[in-house]
Amino acid sequence: MSTRRQHWIAGVMLVLAAVLPGACAPSPDRGYTFRATHDPSVATVAVPIFANDTLHTGLETVLTEAVIKRLQQQTPWRVTDQRSADVVLRGSISRVRLLRLSQRTGVGLVQEQGVEMSVSFDLLDNRRGGTILSRRGFAAIASFVPANPTGERIDVGYRTVAETMAADIVDELGTSW
């Protein structure tokens, strides 16, 4: 590599190093930041099993496990029992719909199917009492392919929509302080 090119690259890197830190805000509520978006005063969270007001049994367990995994991956919070937690995430599945996304030509069988889930949840403050965050009708959708040769079971759709919903819920917990 030529000396001129090395100097040019070094100059660009120097400009970027000077400009980029100024582009970040000191706090997440004022723009881009390198700080955590979750409340630093919260150390522990409890996630009781979501209530399920639908006929799609077992989905409440799949969703609760997905939310716990996502909290452990994305937040500094430790998941614990309700009595000792700083905050409690309480939720319920209010609606699950199966949607026909595509069908096979000629025979009319479902090729790709969607699972739409709506939940309501509250983040409750166990330390001072009260509700920190409340959401109603929070929705997510995912798809699966029940047709051959793939032949995916509905459990695949349930798991995928639960993981999508869990990611959305945890993201919402981080942006709503």
Residue pairs with C-beta under 8 A, 6 or more apart in sequence:
23 32
24 31
24 32
24 33
24 34
25 31
25 32
25 33
26 33
26 35
27 33
27 35
28 35
28 36
28 37
28 175
29 177
36 75
36 76
36 174
37 174
37 175
37 177
38 75
38 76
38 77
38 173
38 174
38 177
39 177
40 76
41 86
42 77
42 86
42 87
43 76
43 77
43 78
43 86
44 77
44 78
44 79
44 80
44 84
44 85
44 86
44 87
45 71
45 75
45 77
45 78
45 79
45 80
45 85
45 86
45 87
45 88
45 89
46 79
46 80
46 81
46 82
46 85
46 87
46 88
46 89
46 126
47 64
47 67
47 68
47 71
47 79
47 88
47 89
48 64
48 82
48 88
48 90
49 60
49 61
49 64
50 60
50 63
50 64
50 67
50 91
50 92
50 93
50 119
50 121
51 60
51 91
51 92
51 93
52 59
52 60
52 92
52 93
53 92
53 93
53 94
53 95
54 93
54 94
54 95
54 96
56 93
56 96
56 158
58 158
59 93
59 96
59 117
59 158
59 162
60 93
62 158
62 159
62 162
63 91
63 93
63 117
63 119
63 162
63 165
63 166
65 162
66 159
66 162
66 163
66 165
66 166
67 89
67 91
67 165
67 166
67 169
67 170
68 79
69 166
70 163
70 166
70 167
70 169
70 170
71 77
71 79
71 89
71 170
72 79
74 170
74 174
75 170
75 173
75 174
82 88
82 126
85 126
86 125
86 126
86 127
87 123
87 124
87 125
87 126
87 127
87 132
88 123
88 124
88 126
89 121
89 122
89 123
89 124
89 169
89 173
90 121
90 122
90 124
91 119
91 120
91 121
91 122
91 169
92 119
92 120
92 121
93 117
93 118
93 119
94 118
94 119
94 120
94 137
95 116
95 117
95 118
96 115
96 116
96 117
96 118
97 115
97 116
98 113
98 114
98 115
98 116
98 154
98 157
99 113
99 114
99 115
99 116
99 141
100 110
100 113
100 114
101 111
101 112
101 113
101 114
101 143
102 110
102 111
102 112
103 109
103 110
103 111
104 110
104 111
104 147
109 147
110 146
110 147
111 145
111 147
112 143
112 144
112 145
112 147
113 143
113 144
113 145
113 146
113 157
114 141
114 142
114 143
114 157
115 141
115 142
115 143
115 144
115 154
115 157
115 158
115 160
115 161
116 139
116 140
116 141
116 161
117 139
117 140
117 141
117 161
117 162
117 165
118 137
118 138
118 139
119 135
119 138
119 139
119 165
119 169
120 135
120 136
120 137
120 138
121 134
121 135
121 138
121 169
122 131
122 133
122 134
122 135
123 131
123 132
123 133
123 134
123 173
124 130
124 131
124 132
125 131
125 132
132 176
132 177
133 172
133 173
133 176
135 172
138 165
138 168
138 169
138 172
140 161
140 164
140 165
140 168
141 161
141 164
142 157
142 160
142 161
142 163
142 164
143 157
143 160
144 152
144 153
144 154
144 156
144 157
144 160
145 151
145 152
146 152
146 153
146 154
